[in-house]
Amino acid sequence: MTLPADSHVHSEWSWDTGGPRSHAAGRMRATCEQAVRIGLAAIYFTEHLDLPDTWHAEPQDLMPHQQDLLNDAGRVEFAPFDAAGYLEAVDRMRHEFPELRIHTGVELGQPHLWGDRAAGIVDLDLVDRVLGSLHLLDLGDGLAEPHTLFRTHDPAEVMNAYLEQVPAMVEGSEAFEVVTHIDYAVRLWPVATAGPFDPRVFEDGFRAALRSIAEGGRALEMNTRRLGSWIPQWWADSGGKAVTFGSDAHTPEAVASGFPEAAAMLEHVGFRPGSTPEEPWVRSPAI
């Protein structure tokens, strides 16, 4: 099969990889090499566009290479996104890899909370794709990631709060065209204390969140970091019409991981490829 574009890829220009002067240096080039190796026609480098010092965390919430990002106040601190450096790097890669269509993008975290401030860091009109993502929640003690909150709150409370924020994100920002990893909190579910995650327990919340995305005219990303057949089925049931594919790769070898399996799930519920790998897969209303 012709692989769809990987519309969600990170390189050294994302803060959580370590930055362009860290061990991650050269990751964009290595990712392009891997994309060519596996026959990918197009890729989007959607680097994180988050605001530093806006959420709290504990050392165990961060990867080993991220430990020095935790400041004395227990908040995550990092250098702002270097839009100019990133765009120059993409331009270099386009010249080095003419056989690969390389697109720009950002993953805009919490766009409904700080979209205006983030737009001051990079002109969103200059990039090819803007993903909207929800990574943080405020359950009364300030913003934090779900895995931080799972330790201090009932897991069901955290999950329900996450799903309730999705409509607020869609209604609160026009800056993004695709909602990414709607199951982000599921990745971090505390299996050791709460048992295996069962999406049916939260089905009403997921369906309400998906309806808000569909009614808001956004596409849903099929994030292949964690594949679940219930996501495309419930998306189709909720009136969803468009899907993009995103590996959420932070390392070169993860690019387009799980795409054949994701494609099979989407085809099963009636989604079909566009005319180019970059175009979202769409579902006919008649299906």
C-alpha atoms as an extended CHARMM CRD file, in Angstrom:
* protein
*
       287  EXT
         1         1  MET       CA              0.0000000000        0.0000000000        0.0000000000  PROA      1               0.0000000000
         2         2  THR       CA              1.0120000000        3.6350000000       -0.4660000000  PROA      2               0.0000000000
         3         3  LEU       CA              1.6360000000        5.0060000000        2.9820000000  PROA      3               0.0000000000
         4         4  PRO       CA             -0.1950000000        8.1970000000        3.9310000000  PROA      4               0.0000000000
         5         5  ALA       CA              1.8670000000       11.1600000000        5.0480000000  PROA      5               0.0000000000
         6         6  ASP       CA              3.0560000000       11.0040000000        8.6250000000  PROA      6               0.0000000000
         7         7  SER       CA              1.4540000000       14.1950000000        9.8810000000  PROA      7               0.0000000000
         8         8  HSD       CA              2.8280000000       14.1480000000       13.4240000000  PROA      8               0.0000000000
         9         9  VAL       CA              6.6020000000       13.8860000000       13.7970000000  PROA      9               0.0000000000
        10        10  HSD       CA              9.0420000000       15.5220000000       16.2280000000  PROA      10              0.0000000000
        11        11  SER       CA             12.7380000000       16.2510000000       15.8410000000  PROA      11              0.0000000000
        12        12  GLU       CA             15.4420000000       17.9950000000       17.8440000000  PROA      12              0.0000000000
        13        13  TRP       CA             13.3900000000       21.1900000000       17.5230000000  PROA      13              0.0000000000
        14        14  SER       CA             10.8300000000       19.9280000000       20.0560000000  PROA      14              0.0000000000
        15        15  TRP       CA             11.6010000000       20.7910000000       23.6700000000  PROA      15              0.0000000000
        16        16  ASP       CA             10.9140000000       17.2750000000       24.9640000000  PROA      16              0.0000000000
        17        17  THR       CA             13.5980000000       15.6570000000       22.7910000000  PROA      17              0.0000000000
        18        18  GLY       CA             16.3500000000       17.7090000000       24.3860000000  PROA      18              0.0000000000
        19        19  GLY       CA             16.7170000000       20.5500000000       21.8900000000  PROA      19              0.0000000000
        20        20  PRO       CA             18.9220000000       21.1930000000       18.8400000000  PROA      20              0.0000000000
        21        21  ARG       CA             22.1340000000       21.3540000000       20.8890000000  PROA      21              0.0000000000
        22        22  SER       CA             21.5270000000       18.1340000000       22.8040000000  PROA      22              0.0000000000
        23        23  HSD       CA             21.9130000000       14.4140000000       22.1770000000  PROA      23              0.0000000000
        24        24  ALA       CA             18.9810000000       14.8090000000       19.7620000000  PROA      24              0.0000000000
        25        25  ALA       CA             20.9560000000       16.9590000000       17.3120000000  PROA      25              0.0000000000
        26        26  GLY       CA             20.6490000000       15.5690000000       13.7960000000  PROA      26              0.0000000000
        27        27  ARG       CA             17.3760000000       13.7890000000       14.5030000000  PROA      27              0.0000000000
        28        28  MET       CA             15.5320000000       15.6350000000       11.7250000000  PROA      28              0.0000000000
        29        29  ARG       CA             18.0510000000       14.4180000000        9.1580000000  PROA      29              0.0000000000
        30        30  ALA       CA             17.9670000000       10.8640000000       10.5240000000  PROA      30              0.0000000000
        31        31  THR       CA             14.1740000000       10.9360000000       10.4290000000  PROA      31              0.0000000000
        32        32  CYS       CA             14.2000000000       11.9850000000        6.7780000000  PROA      32              0.0000000000
        33        33  GLU       CA             16.6240000000        9.1730000000        6.0070000000  PROA      33              0.0000000000
        34        34  GLN       CA             14.2920000000        6.6950000000        7.6830000000  PROA      34              0.0000000000
        35        35  ALA       CA             11.2560000000        8.0760000000        5.8430000000  PROA      35              0.0000000000
        36        36  VAL       CA             13.0010000000        7.5900000000        2.4940000000  PROA      36              0.0000000000
        37        37  ARG       CA             14.1500000000        4.1200000000        3.5350000000  PROA      37              0.0000000000
        38        38  ILE       CA             10.5920000000        2.9160000000        4.2170000000  PROA      38              0.0000000000
        39        39  GLY       CA              9.1060000000        4.5670000000        1.1220000000  PROA      39              0.0000000000
        40        40  LEU       CA              7.2250000000        7.3980000000        2.8070000000  PROA      40              0.0000000000
        41        41  ALA       CA              6.2740000000       10.0920000000        0.3050000000  PROA      41              0.0000000000
        42        42  ALA       CA              5.5700000000       12.9480000000        2.7010000000  PROA      42              0.0000000000
        43        43  ILE       CA              6.1910000000       13.9670000000        6.2860000000  PROA      43              0.0000000000
        44        44  TYR       CA              5.2090000000       16.8280000000        8.5990000000  PROA      44              0.0000000000
        45        45  PHE       CA              7.5920000000       17.9550000000       11.3360000000  PROA      45              0.0000000000
        46        46  THR       CA              5.0590000000       19.1730000000       13.8990000000  PROA      46              0.0000000000
        47        47  GLU       CA              7.2510000000       20.4810000000       16.6980000000  PROA      47              0.0000000000
        48        48  HSD       CA              5.8810000000       21.1900000000       20.1440000000  PROA      48              0.0000000000
        49        49  LEU       CA              4.6200000000       24.7360000000       20.6170000000  PROA      49              0.0000000000
        50        50  ASP       CA              4.1510000000       24.9660000000       24.3760000000  PROA      50              0.0000000000
        51        51  LEU       CA              4.7780000000       27.7040000000       26.8940000000  PROA      51              0.0000000000
        52        52  PRO       CA              7.4840000000       27.0270000000       29.4780000000  PROA      52              0.0000000000
        53        53  ASP       CA              6.9110000000       27.3660000000       33.2250000000  PROA      53              0.0000000000
        54        54  THR       CA              3.1590000000       26.8440000000       32.8930000000  PROA      54              0.0000000000
        55        55  TRP       CA              2.7260000000       23.4480000000       34.5680000000  PROA      55              0.0000000000
        56        56  HSD       CA              4.0700000000       21.5960000000       37.5540000000  PROA      56              0.0000000000
        57        57  ALA       CA              5.5820000000       18.1290000000       37.6220000000  PROA      57              0.0000000000
        58        58  GLU       CA              7.5780000000       15.7240000000       39.7680000000  PROA      58              0.0000000000
        59        59  PRO       CA             10.9570000000       14.2590000000       38.7780000000  PROA      59              0.0000000000
        60        60  GLN       CA              9.3450000000       10.8860000000       38.0260000000  PROA      60              0.0000000000
        61        61  ASP       CA              7.1130000000       12.6030000000       35.4690000000  PROA      61              0.0000000000
        62        62  LEU       CA             10.0710000000       13.4080000000       33.2190000000  PROA      62              0.0000000000
        63        63  MET       CA             12.3960000000       11.3020000000       31.1080000000  PROA      63              0.0000000000
        64        64  PRO       CA             16.0370000000       11.0650000000       32.2720000000  PROA      64              0.0000000000
        65        65  HSD       CA             17.1840000000       13.5590000000       29.6310000000  PROA      65              0.0000000000
        66        66  GLN       CA             14.4670000000       16.0010000000       30.7990000000  PROA      66              0.0000000000
        67        67  GLN       CA             15.3470000000       16.0790000000       34.4880000000  PROA      67              0.0000000000
        68        68  ASP       CA             17.2100000000       19.3740000000       34.2300000000  PROA      68              0.0000000000
        69        69  LEU       CA             14.0360000000       21.0290000000       32.8840000000  PROA      69              0.0000000000
        70        70  LEU       CA             12.4160000000       20.9610000000       36.3270000000  PROA      70              0.0000000000
        71        71  ASN       CA             13.0810000000       24.2860000000       38.0360000000  PROA      71              0.0000000000
        72        72  ASP       CA             13.2620000000       25.0230000000       41.7700000000  PROA      72              0.0000000000
        73        73  ALA       CA              9.5390000000       25.7600000000       41.8400000000  PROA      73              0.0000000000
        74        74  GLY       CA              8.7410000000       22.2970000000       40.4750000000  PROA      74              0.0000000000
        75        75  ARG       CA              7.6770000000       23.6310000000       37.0980000000  PROA      75              0.0000000000
        76        76  VAL       CA              8.8370000000       22.5500000000       33.6620000000  PROA      76              0.0000000000
        77        77  GLU       CA             11.1520000000       25.1690000000       32.1630000000  PROA      77              0.0000000000
        78        78  PHE       CA             12.6720000000       25.0850000000       28.6730000000  PROA      78              0.0000000000
        79        79  ALA       CA             13.7980000000       27.4070000000       25.9080000000  PROA      79              0.0000000000
        80        80  PRO       CA             10.9800000000       28.8060000000       23.7300000000  PROA      80              0.0000000000
        81        81  PHE       CA             10.4670000000       27.2110000000       20.3480000000  PROA      81              0.0000000000
        82        82  ASP       CA             13.0850000000       28.5180000000       17.8950000000  PROA      82              0.0000000000
        83        83  ALA       CA             10.8290000000       29.0280000000       14.8880000000  PROA      83              0.0000000000
        84        84  ALA       CA             13.5120000000       30.6180000000       12.7130000000  PROA      84              0.0000000000
        85        85  GLY       CA             16.0280000000       27.8550000000       13.3790000000  PROA      85              0.0000000000
        86        86  TYR       CA             13.4190000000       25.1870000000       12.7670000000  PROA      86              0.0000000000
        87        87  LEU       CA             12.2790000000       26.6670000000        9.4360000000  PROA      87              0.0000000000
        88        88  GLU       CA             15.8760000000       26.9470000000        8.2680000000  PROA      88              0.0000000000
        89        89  ALA       CA             16.4550000000       23.3000000000        9.1880000000  PROA      89              0.0000000000
        90        90  VAL       CA             13.4030000000       22.1960000000        7.2100000000  PROA      90              0.0000000000
        91        91  ASP       CA             14.6320000000       24.1440000000        4.2030000000  PROA      91              0.0000000000
        92        92  ARG       CA             17.9940000000       22.3570000000        4.4100000000  PROA      92              0.0000000000
        93        93  MET       CA             16.2830000000       18.9770000000        4.5840000000  PROA      93              0.0000000000
        94        94  ARG       CA             14.1790000000       19.7940000000        1.5300000000  PROA      94              0.0000000000
        95        95  HSD       CA             17.3610000000       20.3520000000       -0.4430000000  PROA      95              0.0000000000
        96        96  GLU       CA             19.0270000000       17.2060000000        0.9340000000  PROA      96              0.0000000000
        97        97  PHE       CA             16.0000000000       14.9540000000        0.3880000000  PROA      97              0.0000000000
        98        98  PRO       CA             14.2550000000       16.0720000000       -2.8260000000  PROA      98              0.0000000000
        99        99  GLU       CA             12.4930000000       12.6800000000       -3.0790000000  PROA      99              0.0000000000
       100       100  LEU       CA             10.6420000000       13.3380000000        0.2030000000  PROA      100             0.0000000000
       101       101  ARG       CA              7.9710000000       16.0180000000        0.4990000000  PROA      101             0.0000000000
       102       102  ILE       CA              8.8020000000       17.7030000000        3.8030000000  PROA      102             0.0000000000
       103       103  HSD       CA              6.1600000000       19.9150000000        5.3780000000  PROA      103             0.0000000000
       104       104  THR       CA              6.2400000000       22.2550000000        8.3340000000  PROA      104             0.0000000000
       105       105  GLY       CA              3.9180000000       22.1870000000       11.3140000000  PROA      105             0.0000000000
       106       106  VAL       CA              3.4670000000       22.6460000000       15.0250000000  PROA      106             0.0000000000
       107       107  GLU       CA              1.6870000000       20.7660000000       17.7600000000  PROA      107             0.0000000000
       108       108  LEU       CA             -0.0240000000       23.5950000000       19.5960000000  PROA      108             0.0000000000
       109       109  GLY       CA             -0.6080000000       22.5770000000       23.1860000000  PROA      109             0.0000000000
       110       110  GLN       CA             -3.7210000000       23.8900000000       24.9410000000  PROA      110             0.0000000000
       111       111  PRO       CA             -4.6160000000       26.2580000000       22.0700000000  PROA      111             0.0000000000
       112       112  HSD       CA             -7.7310000000       27.4540000000       23.8910000000  PROA      112             0.0000000000
       113       113  LEU       CA             -5.6330000000       28.5990000000       26.8550000000  PROA      113             0.0000000000
       114       114  TRP       CA             -2.6500000000       30.2800000000       25.2650000000  PROA      114             0.0000000000
       115       115  GLY       CA             -3.1420000000       30.3740000000       21.5150000000  PROA      115             0.0000000000
       116       116  ASP       CA             -2.5200000000       34.1300000000       21.3210000000  PROA      116             0.0000000000
       117       117  ARG       CA              0.7500000000       33.9020000000       23.2720000000  PROA      117             0.0000000000
       118       118  ALA       CA              1.9270000000       30.9470000000       21.1920000000  PROA      118             0.0000000000
       119       119  ALA       CA              1.1410000000       32.8260000000       17.9850000000  PROA      119             0.0000000000
       120       120  GLY       CA              3.6420000000       35.4250000000       19.1600000000  PROA      120             0.0000000000
       121       121  ILE       CA              6.3640000000       32.7830000000       19.0250000000  PROA      121             0.0000000000
       122       122  VAL       CA              5.6270000000       31.5940000000       15.4880000000  PROA      122             0.0000000000
       123       123  ASP       CA              3.3230000000       32.9100000000       12.7870000000  PROA      123             0.0000000000
       124       124  LEU       CA              0.9410000000       29.9920000000       12.3580000000  PROA      124             0.0000000000
       125       125  ASP       CA              0.2300000000       31.1060000000        8.7960000000  PROA      125             0.0000000000
       126       126  LEU       CA              3.8290000000       30.1870000000        7.9320000000  PROA      126             0.0000000000
       127       127  VAL       CA              3.4250000000       26.4830000000        8.7020000000  PROA      127             0.0000000000
       128       128  ASP       CA              1.6220000000       23.8370000000        6.6820000000  PROA      128             0.0000000000
       129       129  ARG       CA             -0.2880000000       22.0720000000        9.4610000000  PROA      129             0.0000000000
       130       130  VAL       CA             -1.3120000000       22.9950000000       12.9920000000  PROA      130             0.0000000000
       131       131  LEU       CA             -2.2670000000       20.2080000000       15.3680000000  PROA      131             0.0000000000
       132       132  GLY       CA             -4.2900000000       20.9790000000       18.4670000000  PROA      132             0.0000000000
       133       133  SER       CA             -3.3860000000       18.9170000000       21.5060000000  PROA      133             0.0000000000
       134       134  LEU       CA             -4.5170000000       18.6510000000       25.0920000000  PROA      134             0.0000000000
       135       135  HSD       CA             -1.7080000000       17.6490000000       27.4340000000  PROA      135             0.0000000000
       136       136  LEU       CA             -2.5830000000       19.4910000000       30.6320000000  PROA      136             0.0000000000
       137       137  LEU       CA             -5.4630000000       19.7800000000       33.0780000000  PROA      137             0.0000000000
       138       138  ASP       CA             -6.1790000000       21.9460000000       36.1020000000  PROA      138             0.0000000000
       139       139  LEU       CA             -8.0000000000       20.0380000000       38.8130000000  PROA      139             0.0000000000
       140       140  GLY       CA             -7.5800000000       22.7980000000       41.3710000000  PROA      140             0.0000000000
       141       141  ASP       CA             -3.8270000000       22.8680000000       41.9290000000  PROA      141             0.0000000000
       142       142  GLY       CA             -2.6590000000       24.3580000000       38.6520000000  PROA      142             0.0000000000
       143       143  LEU       CA             -1.9390000000       22.7470000000       35.3040000000  PROA      143             0.0000000000
       144       144  ALA       CA             -0.3630000000       19.2970000000       35.2370000000  PROA      144             0.0000000000
       145       145  GLU       CA             -0.0880000000       16.2770000000       32.9620000000  PROA      145             0.0000000000
       146       146  PRO       CA             -2.5180000000       13.3890000000       33.4960000000  PROA      146             0.0000000000
       147       147  HSD       CA              0.1840000000       11.0610000000       34.8450000000  PROA      147             0.0000000000
       148       148  THR       CA              0.9610000000       13.6210000000       37.5520000000  PROA      148             0.0000000000
       149       149  LEU       CA             -2.7280000000       13.9360000000       38.3820000000  PROA      149             0.0000000000
       150       150  PHE       CA             -3.3250000000       10.1810000000       38.4080000000  PROA      150             0.0000000000
       151       151  ARG       CA             -1.1570000000        9.9680000000       41.5340000000  PROA      151             0.0000000000
       152       152  THR       CA             -3.2100000000       12.4760000000       43.5030000000  PROA      152             0.0000000000
       153       153  HSD       CA             -6.7400000000       12.1230000000       42.0900000000  PROA      153             0.0000000000
       154       154  ASP       CA             -9.1250000000        9.3270000000       41.2690000000  PROA      154             0.0000000000
       155       155  PRO       CA             -8.1870000000        8.0710000000       37.7780000000  PROA      155             0.0000000000
       156       156  ALA       CA            -11.8010000000        8.2360000000       36.5900000000  PROA      156             0.0000000000
       157       157  GLU       CA            -11.9830000000       11.8870000000       37.6760000000  PROA      157             0.0000000000
       158       158  VAL       CA             -8.8600000000       12.6830000000       35.6590000000  PROA      158             0.0000000000
       159       159  MET       CA            -10.0910000000       10.8570000000       32.5740000000  PROA      159             0.0000000000
       160       160  ASN       CA            -13.5280000000       12.4810000000       32.6800000000  PROA      160             0.0000000000
       161       161  ALA       CA            -11.9670000000       15.9170000000       33.1670000000  PROA      161             0.0000000000
       162       162  TYR       CA             -9.7090000000       15.3160000000       30.1840000000  PROA      162             0.0000000000
       163       163  LEU       CA            -12.5880000000       14.3960000000       27.9170000000  PROA      163             0.0000000000
       164       164  GLU       CA            -14.6490000000       17.3470000000       29.1190000000  PROA      164             0.0000000000
       165       165  GLN       CA            -11.8310000000       19.7060000000       28.1140000000  PROA      165             0.0000000000
       166       166  VAL       CA            -11.8030000000       18.5330000000       24.4940000000  PROA      166             0.0000000000
       167       167  PRO       CA            -14.9810000000       20.4600000000       23.5190000000  PROA      167             0.0000000000
       168       168  ALA       CA            -13.6100000000       23.5020000000       25.3420000000  PROA      168             0.0000000000
       169       169  MET       CA            -10.4180000000       23.2700000000       23.2810000000  PROA      169             0.0000000000
       170       170  VAL       CA            -12.3680000000       22.9860000000       20.0110000000  PROA      170             0.0000000000
       171       171  GLU       CA            -14.7630000000       25.7980000000       20.8500000000  PROA      171             0.0000000000
       172       172  GLY       CA            -12.0360000000       28.0100000000       22.2560000000  PROA      172             0.0000000000
       173       173  SER       CA             -9.6280000000       28.1110000000       19.3110000000  PROA      173             0.0000000000
       174       174  GLU       CA             -9.7310000000       28.2910000000       15.5240000000  PROA      174             0.0000000000
       175       175  ALA       CA             -5.9590000000       28.0300000000       15.2520000000  PROA      175             0.0000000000
       176       176  PHE       CA             -5.7320000000       24.2800000000       14.5680000000  PROA      176             0.0000000000
       177       177  GLU       CA             -7.1810000000       21.9550000000       11.9440000000  PROA      177             0.0000000000
       178       178  VAL       CA             -6.5220000000       18.5310000000       13.4540000000  PROA      178             0.0000000000
       179       179  VAL       CA             -7.1090000000       17.1990000000       16.9810000000  PROA      179             0.0000000000
       180       180  THR       CA             -4.3190000000       14.8550000000       17.9480000000  PROA      180             0.0000000000
       181       181  HSD       CA             -4.1650000000       11.8770000000       20.3430000000  PROA      181             0.0000000000
       182       182  ILE       CA             -7.6390000000       12.0820000000       21.8670000000  PROA      182             0.0000000000
       183       183  ASP       CA             -6.4980000000        9.0940000000       23.9450000000  PROA      183             0.0000000000
       184       184  TYR       CA             -3.4740000000       10.9380000000       25.3720000000  PROA      184             0.0000000000
       185       185  ALA       CA             -4.5600000000       10.3680000000       28.9780000000  PROA      185             0.0000000000
       186       186  VAL       CA             -5.0680000000        6.6760000000       28.2070000000  PROA      186             0.0000000000
       187       187  ARG       CA             -1.3490000000        6.3350000000       27.4420000000  PROA      187             0.0000000000
       188       188  LEU       CA             -0.6310000000        7.3200000000       31.0160000000  PROA      188             0.0000000000
       189       189  TRP       CA             -3.3960000000        5.3130000000       32.6990000000  PROA      189             0.0000000000
       190       190  PRO       CA             -2.1300000000        3.8760000000       36.0450000000  PROA      190             0.0000000000
       191       191  VAL       CA             -2.6010000000        0.1820000000       35.3270000000  PROA      191             0.0000000000
       192       192  ALA       CA             -0.7930000000       -0.8250000000       38.5360000000  PROA      192             0.0000000000
       193       193  THR       CA             -3.3890000000        0.8940000000       40.7330000000  PROA      193             0.0000000000
       194       194  ALA       CA             -6.4740000000        1.1660000000       38.5220000000  PROA      194             0.0000000000
       195       195  GLY       CA             -6.2370000000       -2.0030000000       36.4410000000  PROA      195             0.0000000000
       196       196  PRO       CA             -6.3410000000       -2.2340000000       32.6260000000  PROA      196             0.0000000000
       197       197  PHE       CA             -8.0210000000        0.6570000000       30.8520000000  PROA      197             0.0000000000
       198       198  ASP       CA            -11.5140000000       -0.1100000000       29.5570000000  PROA      198             0.0000000000
       199       199  PRO       CA            -12.7220000000        2.4980000000       27.0420000000  PROA      199             0.0000000000
       200       200  ARG       CA            -16.3270000000        1.3630000000       27.4810000000  PROA      200             0.0000000000
       201       201  VAL       CA            -16.3580000000        2.8460000000       30.9840000000  PROA      201             0.0000000000
       202       202  PHE       CA            -15.7450000000        6.2850000000       29.4340000000  PROA      202             0.0000000000
       203       203  GLU       CA            -17.6530000000        5.7400000000       26.1910000000  PROA      203             0.0000000000
       204       204  ASP       CA            -20.1300000000        8.5770000000       26.7490000000  PROA      204             0.0000000000
       205       205  GLY       CA            -17.3020000000       11.0280000000       27.3880000000  PROA      205             0.0000000000
       206       206  PHE       CA            -15.3100000000        9.9210000000       24.3700000000  PROA      206             0.0000000000
       207       207  ARG       CA            -18.3380000000       10.0970000000       22.0970000000  PROA      207             0.0000000000
       208       208  ALA       CA            -19.2290000000       13.5910000000       23.3350000000  PROA      208             0.0000000000
       209       209  ALA       CA            -15.6420000000       14.7500000000       22.7430000000  PROA      209             0.0000000000
       210       210  LEU       CA            -15.6080000000       13.2330000000       19.2610000000  PROA      210             0.0000000000
       211       211  ARG       CA            -18.9340000000       14.8490000000       18.3670000000  PROA      211             0.0000000000
       212       212  SER       CA            -17.5350000000       18.2350000000       19.3660000000  PROA      212             0.0000000000
       213       213  ILE       CA            -14.5640000000       17.7120000000       17.0470000000  PROA      213             0.0000000000
       214       214  ALA       CA            -16.7960000000       16.6470000000       14.1500000000  PROA      214             0.0000000000
       215       215  GLU       CA            -19.2420000000       19.5070000000       14.6850000000  PROA      215             0.0000000000
       216       216  GLY       CA            -16.2910000000       21.9060000000       14.8860000000  PROA      216             0.0000000000
       217       217  GLY       CA            -15.2150000000       20.8850000000       11.3880000000  PROA      217             0.0000000000
       218       218  ARG       CA            -11.8500000000       19.4910000000       12.4910000000  PROA      218             0.0000000000
       219       219  ALA       CA            -10.1070000000       16.3150000000       11.4230000000  PROA      219             0.0000000000
       220       220  LEU       CA             -9.1600000000       13.6530000000       13.9450000000  PROA      220             0.0000000000
       221       221  GLU       CA             -5.6770000000       12.2430000000       14.0250000000  PROA      221             0.0000000000
       222       222  MET       CA             -5.3060000000        8.4790000000       14.0970000000  PROA      222             0.0000000000
       223       223  ASN       CA             -2.3790000000        8.4880000000       16.4830000000  PROA      223             0.0000000000
       224       224  THR       CA             -0.5290000000        5.2190000000       16.0840000000  PROA      224             0.0000000000
       225       225  ARG       CA              1.4100000000        5.3830000000       19.3570000000  PROA      225             0.0000000000
       226       226  ARG       CA             -1.5080000000        3.4090000000       20.8080000000  PROA      226             0.0000000000
       227       227  LEU       CA             -3.9210000000        1.7440000000       18.3930000000  PROA      227             0.0000000000
       228       228  GLY       CA             -7.4940000000        1.0560000000       19.3930000000  PROA      228             0.0000000000
       229       229  SER       CA            -10.2140000000        0.0560000000       16.9290000000  PROA      229             0.0000000000
       230       230  TRP       CA            -12.8340000000        1.7890000000       19.0620000000  PROA      230             0.0000000000
       231       231  ILE       CA            -11.4720000000        5.2290000000       18.1320000000  PROA      231             0.0000000000
       232       232  PRO       CA            -12.2080000000        5.1160000000       14.3620000000  PROA      232             0.0000000000
       233       233  GLN       CA            -15.5140000000        3.3390000000       15.0260000000  PROA      233             0.0000000000
       234       234  TRP       CA            -16.7070000000        5.9540000000       17.5120000000  PROA      234             0.0000000000
       235       235  TRP       CA            -15.3460000000        8.7470000000       15.2830000000  PROA      235             0.0000000000
       236       236  ALA       CA            -17.4140000000        7.4560000000       12.3710000000  PROA      236             0.0000000000
       237       237  ASP       CA            -20.4580000000        7.0450000000       14.6050000000  PROA      237             0.0000000000
       238       238  SER       CA            -20.0350000000       10.6510000000       15.7880000000  PROA      238             0.0000000000
       239       239  GLY       CA            -20.1460000000       12.0850000000       12.2780000000  PROA      239             0.0000000000
       240       240  GLY       CA            -16.4080000000       12.4070000000       11.7930000000  PROA      240             0.0000000000
       241       241  LYS       CA            -15.5180000000       12.9260000000        8.1520000000  PROA      241             0.0000000000
       242       242  ALA       CA            -11.7200000000       13.2800000000        8.0100000000  PROA      242             0.0000000000
       243       243  VAL       CA             -8.7030000000       11.5380000000        9.5310000000  PROA      243             0.0000000000
       244       244  THR       CA             -4.9770000000       12.1600000000        9.3720000000  PROA      244             0.0000000000
       245       245  PHE       CA             -2.2560000000        9.6830000000       10.3450000000  PROA      245             0.0000000000
       246       246  GLY       CA              0.3230000000       10.5430000000       12.9890000000  PROA      246             0.0000000000
       247       247  SER       CA              3.0080000000        8.3620000000       14.5270000000  PROA      247             0.0000000000
       248       248  ASP       CA              3.8900000000       11.0120000000       17.1220000000  PROA      248             0.0000000000
       249       249  ALA       CA              7.4510000000        9.8630000000       16.4970000000  PROA      249             0.0000000000
       250       250  HSD       CA             10.1590000000       11.3500000000       18.6810000000  PROA      250             0.0000000000
       251       251  THR       CA             12.8230000000        9.0380000000       17.2410000000  PROA      251             0.0000000000
       252       252  PRO       CA             13.5700000000        8.2470000000       13.5820000000  PROA      252             0.0000000000
       253       253  GLU       CA             12.6980000000        4.5600000000       13.8030000000  PROA      253             0.0000000000
       254       254  ALA       CA              9.1550000000        5.3500000000       14.9780000000  PROA      254             0.0000000000
       255       255  VAL       CA              8.1500000000        7.2150000000       11.7990000000  PROA      255             0.0000000000
       256       256  ALA       CA              4.9630000000        5.7630000000       10.2600000000  PROA      256             0.0000000000
       257       257  SER       CA              4.9130000000        3.0360000000       12.8840000000  PROA      257             0.0000000000
       258       258  GLY       CA              1.5970000000        1.1810000000       12.8760000000  PROA      258             0.0000000000
       259       259  PHE       CA              0.2940000000        2.8130000000        9.7050000000  PROA      259             0.0000000000
       260       260  PRO       CA             -0.7900000000       -0.3790000000        7.8890000000  PROA      260             0.0000000000
       261       261  GLU       CA             -2.7530000000       -1.5020000000       10.9450000000  PROA      261             0.0000000000
       262       262  ALA       CA             -4.3390000000        1.9360000000       11.3510000000  PROA      262             0.0000000000
       263       263  ALA       CA             -5.2820000000        2.0100000000        7.6750000000  PROA      263             0.0000000000
       264       264  ALA       CA             -7.0320000000       -1.3430000000        8.0030000000  PROA      264             0.0000000000
       265       265  MET       CA             -9.0510000000       -0.0880000000       10.9810000000  PROA      265             0.0000000000
       266       266  LEU       CA            -10.0860000000        3.0480000000        9.1190000000  PROA      266             0.0000000000
       267       267  GLU       CA            -11.0030000000        1.2210000000        5.9220000000  PROA      267             0.0000000000
       268       268  HSD       CA            -13.1900000000       -1.1070000000        7.9650000000  PROA      268             0.0000000000
       269       269  VAL       CA            -15.4030000000        1.8210000000        9.0300000000  PROA      269             0.0000000000
       270       270  GLY       CA            -15.5170000000        3.4400000000        5.5920000000  PROA      270             0.0000000000
       271       271  PHE       CA            -12.6100000000        5.8980000000        5.4080000000  PROA      271             0.0000000000
       272       272  ARG       CA            -10.7460000000        6.0860000000        2.1090000000  PROA      272             0.0000000000
       273       273  PRO       CA             -7.4510000000        7.7280000000        1.0040000000  PROA      273             0.0000000000
       274       274  GLY       CA             -7.3370000000       11.1490000000       -0.5990000000  PROA      274             0.0000000000
       275       275  SER       CA             -5.7550000000       11.8030000000       -3.9760000000  PROA      275             0.0000000000
       276       276  THR       CA             -2.3350000000       12.4760000000       -2.3940000000  PROA      276             0.0000000000
       277       277  PRO       CA             -0.6420000000       11.0850000000        0.7320000000  PROA      277             0.0000000000
       278       278  GLU       CA             -0.9780000000       14.5100000000        2.3660000000  PROA      278             0.0000000000
       279       279  GLU       CA             -4.7530000000       14.6680000000        2.0690000000  PROA      279             0.0000000000
       280       280  PRO       CA             -6.8080000000       13.3790000000        5.0060000000  PROA      280             0.0000000000
       281       281  TRP       CA             -8.6910000000       10.1470000000        4.5740000000  PROA      281             0.0000000000
       282       282  VAL       CA            -12.3940000000       10.8850000000        4.2580000000  PROA      282             0.0000000000
       283       283  ARG       CA            -15.6050000000        8.9940000000        4.8590000000  PROA      283             0.0000000000
       284       284  SER       CA            -18.5990000000        9.2640000000        2.6000000000  PROA      284             0.0000000000
       285       285  PRO       CA            -21.8140000000       10.2640000000        4.4130000000  PROA      285             0.0000000000
       286       286  ALA       CA            -23.5620000000        7.4500000000        2.5470000000  PROA      286             0.0000000000
       287       287  ILE       CA            -21.4550000000        4.7610000000        4.2260000000  PROA      287             0.0000000000
